């Protein structure tokens, strides 16, 4: 159940809405205004930033869906947001809207309609067949597309369909046909059905997102009609009375148009684009199809229990937030906010997780706690990306644990006792030993993510991967010079720059911008072992934890791959150092990284892939 996702409705002219959101998206990103998305046939993936701050001030991923065009005038756009960044995005939209001078571009209404919708996410190869069984009782309507879902019901995986396509349909009350059952046998299609399926896969219908050809039935977009239908919905008591009057017990009820209402729905083919916030092309084969692709079912409020029960009795396995996060991790996708450093949502999430880890470590007996300082680990509870990028301060959400807090309790007690014996501490100082032994939280120093930026999007990820696969040239003869790093990362800098960028900009600012860049990577262990979360990522030749170029954010043993995998983030300059080390050792094609342990066990060698 993903009904916790926030939905903002923007109402205004098409040009005004596009102009408003264009200020929050990368300058070269025109997804929202492209033909496949502007007509409402597909849901557009977006990565939002504070206005005029790209590539800094990252807010997070989002998806946008236009109402199908129904004539000239105002249009509606739905923004689907994670609750961790929904408030920040709404505030930024209102701030940008207030800064626009009076005129047509300012005539945009922003409304939170989260409580008016419910939504469910289905993943797996059998998700299409299950939806076709549960939503089989569609309302017969001329020129509608209820048969489209039945046509594609035999596909082996949703990945064979175009990503982000939208199917609009109207069904009868799902309680009438409850419970639904999916045929466990493999579906055999006739020759005509196979031809229809092939035609749909080759040429997806342009009117799949509308209920009728005249576009007179707005369906779920008309909230007043959905609220009226909810009020006229037949009660459970009345349905049970009708079941009692059936001649054959257990016979399913027939829809009665004079009594029963219909339910408008939207089916969205979701996949990696929704989690990455950008379109996927060349990197689509990096993700596991059965885990990364599925459907999102959007319905009006009041129908969540009926649909939830229908899906569960049809054979769907319910999952929670932890399982959803792990399935995305198994598919090889970074999840929000756990794998989006540089956002305020990540700082809040990582701070809460770090506090829980620190409290768990502190509850252990002093003699049984891991002595992280002995193994050279100064930050075992969270990934210190601010320190990695030489940024001042640490966000307030993180637990500020001092070195004394990580030290063995008995060792600290010996230090205090020895100082007392040597007379370094006088009795007049009234030392509270218990307070000193337990004082592990330092004074908080304010820090922000204003100067940190995360490399997102397939364009930038492809550029970074090309840099790591390049060969060393004469421009890198002296790698100690900052200009050598700038020359190496010049293609990436060109991809980041906006079209109106000043080519005569300060070289120092360009170097500082690149040095504050984080690159997400997926690590795959080449041998045994599983990387630990928050563990330092180093080059293969690194000998100390101080040489870390990144940190692990999420790690586990992957049942899909049969080895340990992890999702981490490295600094762009650290990857440049790893590339130089591999070039000097004449093994540039086998560039790999090493994950150090938190308990003194041997380091783990990994191969890595740059994630968008």
Secondary structure, DSSP 8 states (H G I E B T S, - for coil): --TTSEEEEEEE-HHHHHHHHHTTS-TT--GGGSHHHHTSSB-EEEEEE-TT-TTSSEEEEEEEEE----SSS-EEEEEEE-HHHHHHHHHHHHHHHHHS-SSGGG--EEEE-GGGEEEEEEESTTHHHHHHHHT--B---TT--HHHHHHTTT-S-GGGS-TTBEEEEEEE-TTSS-S-----S-----HHHHHHHHHHHHS--TTTTSSSTT----GGG-HHHHHHHHHT---HHHHHHHHHT-SSTT------TTT--EEEEEEEEE-HHHHHTS--SGGGGGS-HHHH-EEEEEEETT-HHHHHHHHHHTT-----HHHHHHHHHHHT---TTTT-TTSHHHHHHHHHHHHHHHHHHHHS-GGGS--GGGGT-S-SSS--HHHHTT-SS--TTS--B-HHHHS-HHHHHHHHHHHHHTTSS-GGG---HHHHHH--B-------SSS-EE--SHHHHHHHHHHHTS---GGGSSTTSHHHHHHHTHHHHHHHS-TT--TT--HHHHHHHHHTEEEEEEEEESSS----TT-EEEETT--SGGG--EEEEEEEEETTTTEEEEEEEEEHHHHHHHHHHHHHTT-GGG--EEE--SSS---EEEEEEE--
